[in-house]
Amino acid sequence: MSAETEAGERRVALVMGGSRGIGLAIAERLGRDGVRLAVASRRPEDAVKSMAESGLEAIAAPVDLTNGDPEAGADAALRQWGRLDICVYAAGANVRKPATEITVEEWRTVHRLNLEAAWLTAVACAPAMRERGWGRILFISSIQAFLGGYDFGVRKLPMAAYSSSKAGLLGLMRSLSREWAPFGIRVNALAPGFTRTELTEPMHGDDALNRAITARIPIGRWAEPADMAGIGAWLCSEEADYITGQALAADGGYLS
Ligand SMILES: NC(=O)c1ccc[n+]([C@@H]2O[C@H](COP(=O)([O-])OP(=O)(O)OC[C@H]3O[C@@H](n4cnc5c(N)ncnc54)[C@H](OP(=O)(O)O)[C@@H]3O)[C@@H](O)[C@H]2O)c1
């Protein structure tokens, strides 16, 4: 993908939740393509240090999105780089409990991080994109936006707070894609399937559960974060200009 505008200027991406897992993989791919980065999360410093050691241009924007100020990411990117072309919202958390056992505090935390902060981040990024008539916003949703938890026989995994937040993210994505299409801003979602990260450690770290999940994935393996990197970067590229308002499931065939 070209990281430069027609005028030969380098593009800039804000990656919220870019310190590890799927967000980190997409950030590193964008960085290798020549995009300048602002990496936002509670502890983005180590990721940014290792990016710098690999020759990528990145700054750290520490922010706790459940308590803090979601606009801080966009502010940091604009302060450092003076422009903002791409926003990837990958921050997320899950509560795997029956709906009757989820506390109001847990529900609000999941929805604040997975949905409300995504909206506030997009709104904070849009003016800079609109000013230049070009922008890409990519929300990392989940196949759980289309499902109601899992039942793997060996273990049930209910997740009403998570599923509803990820489905909500698709509604937000579709609304913003229509509102901002006239300004050159494309808004899409990537819906990963089972991906081996810290978030899913309780699942892939449990042998019986891991085997049961793998058996249901048509291509026969979990995704690695690297499986999401090229897809995410492409959805943020010039080439994807005619795609907006879409959710792309990258799930090894799970939903098929
Ligand atoms: N792994 C999967 O199978 C899977 C499947 C479908 C969808 N997803 C979605 O993909 C996205 C990335 O997930 P992942 O698996 O890569 O998870 P992960 O490895 O746990 O990474 C989560 C990211 O979110 C950041 N984050 C968490 N809480 C935060 C907070 N309060 N404030 C700011 N940043 C916060 C983390 O950074 P800090 O700890 O530094 O804050 C980290 O960068 C999530 O939205 C997840 O729902 C994952």
The ligand as an SDF file (V2000), in Angstrom:
LIG
                    3D

 48 52  0  0  0  0  0  0  0  0999 V2000
   -8.4920  -11.9840   19.8890 N   0  0  0  0  0  0  0  0  0  0  0  0
   -9.6490  -12.3210   19.3040 C   0  0  0  0  0  0  0  0  0  0  0  0
   -9.9610  -13.5270   19.1000 O   0  0  0  0  0  0  0  0  0  0  0  0
  -10.5860  -11.2610   18.8440 C   0  0  0  0  0  0  0  0  0  0  0  0
  -11.6730  -11.6630   18.0540 C   0  0  0  0  0  0  0  0  0  0  0  0
  -12.5600  -10.7100   17.6100 C   0  0  0  0  0  0  0  0  0  0  0  0
  -12.3820   -9.3880   17.9320 C   0  0  0  0  0  0  0  0  0  0  0  0
  -11.3160   -9.0040   18.7060 N   0  0  0  0  0  0  0  0  0  0  0  0
  -11.1890   -7.5880   19.0060 C   0  0  0  0  0  0  0  0  0  0  0  0
   -9.9490   -7.1260   18.5270 O   0  0  0  0  0  0  0  0  0  0  0  0
   -9.5110   -6.0190   19.3210 C   0  0  0  0  0  0  0  0  0  0  0  0
   -8.1010   -6.2950   19.8020 C   0  0  0  0  0  0  0  0  0  0  0  0
   -8.1570   -7.4680   20.6130 O   0  0  0  0  0  0  0  0  0  0  0  0
   -6.8770   -8.3380   20.9560 P   0  0  0  0  0  0  0  0  0  0  0  0
   -7.3140   -9.7330   20.9360 O   0  0  0  0  0  0  0  0  0  0  0  0
   -5.7230   -7.8860   20.1440 O   0  0  0  0  0  0  0  0  0  0  0  0
   -6.7370   -7.9350   22.4860 O   0  0  0  0  0  0  0  0  0  0  0  0
   -5.4860   -7.5920   23.4200 P   0  0  0  0  0  0  0  0  0  0  0  0
   -4.2760   -8.3180   22.9700 O   0  0  0  0  0  0  0  0  0  0  0  0
   -6.0060   -7.7830   24.7980 O   0  0  0  0  0  0  0  0  0  0  0  0
   -5.2770   -6.0330   23.1160 O   0  0  0  0  0  0  0  0  0  0  0  0
   -6.2040   -5.1100   23.5730 C   0  0  0  0  0  0  0  0  0  0  0  0
   -5.6790   -3.7160   23.2840 C   0  0  0  0  0  0  0  0  0  0  0  0
   -6.5980   -2.7820   23.8820 O   0  0  0  0  0  0  0  0  0  0  0  0
   -5.8770   -1.9260   24.7670 C   0  0  0  0  0  0  0  0  0  0  0  0
   -6.7270   -1.5860   25.8940 N   0  0  0  0  0  0  0  0  0  0  0  0
   -7.3800   -2.4590   26.7210 C   0  0  0  0  0  0  0  0  0  0  0  0
   -8.0280   -1.7680   27.6770 N   0  0  0  0  0  0  0  0  0  0  0  0
   -7.7750   -0.4520   27.4460 C   0  0  0  0  0  0  0  0  0  0  0  0
   -8.1580    0.7480   28.0980 C   0  0  0  0  0  0  0  0  0  0  0  0
   -8.9370    0.7540   29.1970 N   0  0  0  0  0  0  0  0  0  0  0  0
   -7.7160    1.9260   27.6020 N   0  0  0  0  0  0  0  0  0  0  0  0
   -6.9140    1.9460   26.5030 C   0  0  0  0  0  0  0  0  0  0  0  0
   -6.5320    0.8560   25.8350 N   0  0  0  0  0  0  0  0  0  0  0  0
   -6.9480   -0.3360   26.3040 C   0  0  0  0  0  0  0  0  0  0  0  0
   -4.6620   -2.7470   25.2000 C   0  0  0  0  0  0  0  0  0  0  0  0
   -3.5620   -1.9460   25.5670 O   0  0  0  0  0  0  0  0  0  0  0  0
   -3.1240   -1.5990   27.0890 P   0  0  0  0  0  0  0  0  0  0  0  0
   -3.1890   -2.8480   27.8950 O   0  0  0  0  0  0  0  0  0  0  0  0
   -1.7520   -1.0090   26.9230 O   0  0  0  0  0  0  0  0  0  0  0  0
   -4.1200   -0.5710   27.5380 O   0  0  0  0  0  0  0  0  0  0  0  0
   -4.3220   -3.4680   23.9060 C   0  0  0  0  0  0  0  0  0  0  0  0
   -3.5710   -2.6250   23.0600 O   0  0  0  0  0  0  0  0  0  0  0  0
  -10.5200   -5.9020   20.4770 C   0  0  0  0  0  0  0  0  0  0  0  0
  -11.4490   -4.9060   20.1740 O   0  0  0  0  0  0  0  0  0  0  0  0
  -11.1930   -7.2720   20.4820 C   0  0  0  0  0  0  0  0  0  0  0  0
  -12.4910   -7.1850   20.9880 O   0  0  0  0  0  0  0  0  0  0  0  0
  -10.4190   -9.9150   19.1560 C   0  0  0  0  0  0  0  0  0  0  0  0
  1  2  1  0
  2  3  2  0
  2  4  1  0
  4  5  1  0
  4 48  2  0
  5  6  2  0
  6  7  1  0
  7  8  2  0
  8  9  1  0
  8 48  1  0
  9 10  1  0
  9 46  1  0
 10 11  1  0
 11 12  1  0
 11 44  1  0
 12 13  1  0
 13 14  1  0
 14 15  2  0
 14 16  1  0
 14 17  1  0
 17 18  1  0
 18 19  2  0
 18 20  1  0
 18 21  1  0
 21 22  1  0
 22 23  1  0
 23 24  1  0
 23 42  1  0
 24 25  1  0
 25 26  1  0
 25 36  1  0
 26 27  1  0
 26 35  1  0
 27 28  2  0
 28 29  1  0
 29 30  1  0
 29 35  2  0
 30 31  1  0
 30 32  2  0
 32 33  1  0
 33 34  2  0
 34 35  1  0
 36 37  1  0
 36 42  1  0
 37 38  1  0
 38 39  2  0
 38 40  1  0
 38 41  1  0
 42 43  1  0
 44 45  1  0
 44 46  1  0
 46 47  1  0
M  CHG  2   8   1  16  -1
M  END
$$$$
